[in-house]
Amino acid sequence: MPDLHKALHDITSIRRDLARSTQFRGYGPATLAATGIFAIAAALIQNHWLPDPISHHPLAYLRIWGSLAAVCATLTGVQVVTRTRRVHSGLSNEMLRQAVEQFLPALAAGILLTLVLLRHYSPETFWMLPGLWQIVFSLGVFASCRFLPRPMLAAGVWYLFSGLACLSFGNARALSPWTMGLAFGGGQLLIAAILYLTAQEAEDDAEI
């Protein structure tokens, strides 16, 4: 029995090492492009219904972007699970575990940060939320880059600098619909383009 347990442990370790050295292909370009379009649609909704969030209750602003985040997270999560099981087959569980481990800290930080700022709501600090969201999201992208295509660094840089640009406004202008719509819409479309182009290059290399 000890030999059997050792063999099973060795197999698990080998599978884990294989997963770490394999490029993750669970994110689908079409789904991520759709989340970018949803972000632009959310900006249009805010522009029509809530052009000045500071003068209204902050829950109205959070309702728009929180709903977007929930829809996009659910859509992406379902797609990642089904695609990973199809593409990575035997390594799917290990690949999914790594993907969650890389992005979960940034997701948790973003949620907790929002709750803290909402709990101690003040117009003097609430405007920082869009920039902070984007910076936290960039950290999640950077953390995931080690098992994604190398050009994905560009998406992390996009979110980092868009977040810093929002913070540089220093006032309620940071809550403009387009600080989120353009940042997340453009960022998600950029990620989708990177995944699509790198997948095409991999297919071309395989044919040679």
N, C-alpha and C positions, 0 to 999 in steps of 0.2 A: 504493500500500500504506500509506504513512503516514496518508493520509486515512481508510482503512478502519480502521486501529488506533485512530485518534482517535475515529471514530464509535462503535466498539465500547466504548471507554473511557467515552465520554459516556453511552451507553446503560446501562452498568453503574452509573455514578454516579447516573443518574436513578432506576434501580431501587432503589438503596440509599437514596436520599433518600425515595422513596415508602414504602419499608419502615419507615423511621424515623418517618414521619408517620402510619402506619397502626396502629390499635389491634390488638394481637395477640389472636387468638381461637383459638389452638391448644390452650388448656387446657380440657378438658371438665369441667363441674360434676359429673357422675356419677362419673367416675374419681377426682376429688379427694375427693369425699364418701366413696368406698370406702376411700381411704387413711386418712381420719379414723377410720372404723370399724375398720380394721386396727390402728390405734394403740391404740384402746380394748381390742381383743382382746389385743394384746401386753401391755397393762397387767394384764389378768386372768391371763394366763399367768405373768407375773412374780410377781404376788400369790400364785399357787398354788405355784410351784416355787422362787421365789427372793425371799422377802420381805425378806431382810437381805443385800444384795450385799456389804457391807463385810466380813462374816465369811467370805465365800467368795472364790474366785479371781475377779478382775474379768472374765476372759474369759466367764464365765457370763452376766454382765450384758450385756456387749457382744454376745454371741451373739444374745440376744433382740432387742435394738434394732438391731443391725447387720443382722440378717436382715430385720427390718421395713423398714429403710431401703433395702436392696437390692431387695426385692419392690416397694416403692412406687416407687422410681426407675425400675425396669424397666417396670412397668405404665404409669407416667406418660409415660416416654420413648416407648414404642411408640405410645401414644394421641396424644401431641403430634405425632409425625411424621405419622401417618395423617390426623389431623384438620387439621393445617396444610396438607397437600397438597390436601385436599378444599376447605377454606374459602378459603385464600389463593391457591390454584392457581399462577399465574405468578410470584407473589412468595414462594412457599413457601420456597425455599432461603435467600433473604435474611432472611425472618422467623425461620426456624429458627436461622440463624447468630446473629442478635441475641439471641434467647432464651437460647441457650447462653452467649454472651459475658456476658450480664448476671448469670446465676446461677452460672456455673462458678467464679469466684473464691471465693464463699462456700462452695461444695461442697468445693473443694480445701482451704480453710482448716479446715473442720470435720474432714476426714479427717486432715490433718496434725496438728491439735491433739489428736485422739484418740490418734494414734500416739505423740506426744511424752509425753502423760500416762501412756499404757500402758507405754512404755519405762522411764519413771522412776516406776513405780507406787508410790504411798503413800496410805494411807487418809486422810491429811491433805489431799490434793489431789484424789483421784479423785472425791469427792462433787461437785466443781464441774462435772463433765462435762455433766449435763443442762441446767444453766443456760447454760453456754457454747454448747452445741449450739443452744439456742433463740435466743440472741442472734445467733449467726452466721447462722442461718436467717433471722432478721428482716432482716439486712443484704442477703441475697439477694432477699427480697421487696421491700425498699425500692428496690434497684437495678433491679428489674424493673417498678416502678410506672409508669415514664414511658411505657410502651407497653401498660399494662393499664388497666382502668377505674379512675377516680380513687378510688372507695371502697376499693380494695385497700390503701390506706394503713392502713386499720383493721386489716388482718391483720398488717401489719408491726409496728404498735404492740402488737398482742396478743402476738406472739412476743417482742418486746423486753421487755415488762413481765413476761411469764410467766418469761422467763429471769432477769430481775433478782430476781423473787420467789424463784426457786429458790436463787439465790446468797445471798439474804438469810437463808436457813435456817442457813447457816454450818456444817452438819454432815451426818451421814449421812441425815438426813430428806430431803435433796434427792434421794436415790436411791429414794424411795418410788415404787411403780409409777405412782401417779397424778400425780406431777410431770411425767412424760412422757405418760402416757395422756390426761390432761385437756388439757395444753398442746397437743400435736400433734393429738389427736383433735378438740378444739374449734377449733384453728386451721385445720385442713384443712376442717372442715365450714363454718367461717366463709368461707373462700375460695370453696368450692363455692357457698354461698348468694349471695355477691357476684356471681360469674360468672353464675349463673342469673338473678338479678334484673336485672342490667344487660343481659343478652341479651334478656330479655323487654321491657325498656324500649326497646331499639334496634328490636325488631320492631314495637312499638306506634308508634314514631315514624315508621318506614318506611311504615306503613299510612295515616298521616294525610296 
